Amino acid sequence: MAAKADALAKQFEAKVQEATGVLERLSDADWKKTTSSEKWTVGVVAHHLAGAHEGIAGIIKAVAAGQSMGNFTMQMLHDMNAKHAQEHAGATKAETIALHKKSATAAAAVVRGLSDADLGKSGTVLAGMPSMSVEQVIGGILLNHIDEHLKSIRATTNV
């Protein structure tokens, strides 16, 4: 385990803990409010956030293994997110928090298992965009994903 990877994992776990606290404090009424950023209910945003940790960890593993995400486009990502929003419109707070914790634990383990050499490897994450190093994927996608959606949930609910 690299010290840098461990520090990134701890940073991720701190954000996860913060998000968990926010999700746990949401009322039933909060859960049903629509966010101005995503135009989804808070519950759908929370479920999207919770389920994405492992998916992003998969990207991290792929780039660390010297692979690229190929022809994965921003439109494909938007379509995938819209489908998720429809499929999980009825997700409960309890199941979402459980998914969040499970998915975050798996993602933290992936990050913690990276070497310094792994952190420096680069690959294409989104078609048409510059390649990203594993460390950039962790900061720019894994950590930022929590920040963006947590900000939206907080703005909508005042939690």
N, C-alpha and C positions, 0 to 999 in steps of 0.2 A: 504494500500500500504506500502510495506517495503522500507526503505531508500536504502537498497542494490539493490533491484529490480529497483527502480527509477534510481539509478546511472548506472546500466547496460543498462537500456532503453536509457538513455541519451548518453551513449557510443555508442550504436547501432545507434541512430539517428545522431550522429556526423559522423559516418562512412557512413551512407546513404546519408547525405548531401554532403560529399566529393565525393562519387560515382556519385551522381546526377550531380555535377559540371563537372566531367570528361565526363560523357555521353553527357551532353549538348554541350561540346566543340568538340566532335568528328565530323569530316567532313564526307561527303558521301564516300570519298575514304577510310578513316579510317574504316568506318563501314564494308567495304568489305574485309579488310585485314584478313589474316589467322593468328591466334595466334600460337606460337610455343608450348605453354603448352597444350592447349586443342585440337589443330588442328581443330578448328572451326573458323568461321569468328568472328570478333569482335562483330558484331550485334547479332550473336547467343549466344556468351558468355554473352553479356549484357542482353539479354532476359532471359537466364538461371538464371543469378544472380537475375534479377528482379522478376522472378516468384518463386524463391526458398524461399524467406522470409516467406511467409505464410505456405509453406510446413514444413519448419523447426519449425515455431511457433506451428504447429500441433504436432510435436514430443515433443516440450517443454510442451504443455498442457497434452499430454498423460503421460509423465513421472511424471509430477506434480500430476496427478490424480492416480498415483500408477500403471500405465499400462506399459507394455514393447512393443516394436515394433515387438516382436515375432521372426519369422524366416526371417526377412528382411536381405538379404545378400548384400555384396559389389557388387557382380555380378548383382543383381537385380537393385541396384542403378546405376551402369554403363549402364545397358540396358535401364533403364528409361531415363537417361540423353541422350543417343544416340537417342532414339526415339524423345525426346524433340528437339534435335538439327535438326533432319530431318523435324519435323512438323513446326518449327518456323524459317526455313532458310530465309524466306522472311519478317520477322518481321521488321517493320519500327522503326526508332529512336523515333518518337513521341509516338507510342503505347507502346514501351518498357519503355520509361521514365514514362509514365502514370502508367503502371503496377508496375514499381519499387516504385513509390510514394505510390500507393494504398496498395501494398503488405507490404511495410515497415511500413506504419501507422498501419496496422492490427497487424503485428508482435510486434511492440513497445507496443501496448496496451496489448497484451498477457504478455509480460515481465513485464510491469508496474503493472499488476494485481497480480503478484505473492507475496506470503508472504515469510518470512525468512524460515519457515518450508518447503514451496514448493521448495525453492532453494536447500534445502538439500536432497530432495527425489531422489532416484536413480532407474534406470531401464536399461534394455538392449535396446540399440538403433540399433546396428548391430549384427546379429548372429555371434557368435564366438569371439566377442570382449568383453572386460571388460565392466561392467555396468558403466553408467555415471550419475552423479548428474545433476539436472536441471541446476544448475549454470555452470557445465562443458559443458553441451549442448549449453548453451548461448555463452560461451566463445570459446569453441572448434569448434562449428559448425556454429552458427548464425554469430558471429563476424568474425571468421576466413574465412568463405565462401566469405564474401565481400572482405577481405584482399587479398585472393588468386586470385580471378578473376579480381579484380581491378589491381593488380600487373601485371597480364598477359596482360590486355588491355593496360596499360601504357607502358609496354615493347614493345608492338607491334606498338603502335601509337605515342609514345613520347608526349602524352597529359598529 
